[in-house]
Each structure stands twice: as structure tokens, then as C-alpha cells.
């Protein structure tokens, strides 16, 4: 009697206990490896079966993230699984509690301080004249693999836009205005890409794309906005450099 080499989906799932079925990834937060039997069965499955198993394991990963109080990473993974595709607003206060975000914000502020176009703008101001200066800078960054930011987004970007009013009074320049910081990223996956998950290793994005194809998960945009007010007095050096300090 002929017997197919491919096990039916029901038999594949029956060969694993519920705890094995949801332990494909292990626990990357505590450096616990995935179940070897689960991995072996996974590679025997067709794409739809893999997607369903992956979804179950992502749900388990959400649970583990919440146990660690990594709720932003958990929320984003759940948002993706829910498949609404709607833009998600991220709490800017939480973002600014992450050292990588503050470092990126400061990079953009320093670029305003050293802005060559601002030097040209200031040079053209006459004594007593006031004018508005508008410019923007972008800077992208990644979260460190030991922090929550790494798990809740990919390479994200802060676009910082200034709107300064600058008045010249003899050799002094009086600045007041704001910088609006727009943080943004897209929660998505790319076929040829992969990510390193501490305690598990390299995870291919192609697996997550199966969950989108068969289980209704959808990529989505993330954004957050905050602003800072600035007041400063500075001078223009003989070299043309500005001794502007905004921080």
C-alpha cells in the first residue's frame, strides 16, 4: 500500500505538544533556544502550515514580551498580526526614554548648530533686521539588540524641522523658535532580509511574509511627534563660524 511521504497537517500538529508547537523560537529574552523537535517538524510543513505555526509562536512571543514589560514591542507585533494596516502612533515620551532616540535627536540639533546654510542666512542680516529661518535634517538609527527598541521597530528615522526667528543686534544674533521632531518607521518585512534575535540567532523575514500571505498580518506605519522650544544668543566669528549652542 502506498503511503505519502508528506504528513497531513493534523498529524504534523499532533506530533507536537502545545508547548512544543509554540516553542519554535525559544525565549530570546532569556537566551533559551527553541525546541529542536518543533524546528524539525516546521521544516516538513507546507507554507500554510508554517504560517499558522509561526503565528502561534508570534502570539507566544507577545506573551513573553509582556512578562518582561516590553509592552511597546508586544503591541507592535500584535498590531501587525491583527492586520488593520492603520498607522500606529507611538508615545513620544517612551521613545525619548530610549538612549538611541535621544542620541539621534541630538545629532540633528548639532547639525542645526553647524548648518552652513544658517551661516549664509545670518551673514545677510542687517543690524536690527529680523527674519525667519526654516530647515530640516534627517537621521536614521537602529536600536541596540539588548533593548526593547530593537524588537519594536527596525531602522527608524527622525526628521527634525526648525522654524527660527533670528534678530541681529549689532554683533549679537538673538534666536527664538522651535524644532519639531518627527520619528517614523514602517513595520514590515523584506524577502531577502533577516534579523538577529539575541539567544535565537538569525531569523529570516521570509517566514514573517508567510504570515502576511496566509494569516492576514499587514505591515503598518509608525510615527511620533514632539517639539522643543529654543532661545539663544550667539555671534558670528571672523571665520564665518557661528558659536551657536542650542543644548
Secondary structure, DSSP 8 states (H G I E B T S, - for coil): ----SS--HHHHHHTS-HHHHT-SS-BGGGTB---HHHHHHHTTS-HHHHHHHHHHHHHHHHHHHHHTT-HHHHHHHHHHHHT----EE--HHHHTTSHHHHHHHHHHHHHHHT-HHHHHHHHT--TT-EEEEEEEEEEEE---TTSHHHHH-SSEEEEEEEEEEEEEETTEEEEEEEEEEEEEEEE---TT-EEEETTTEEEEHHHHHHHHHHH----EEEEEEEEEEEEEEEEB-TTS-B-----
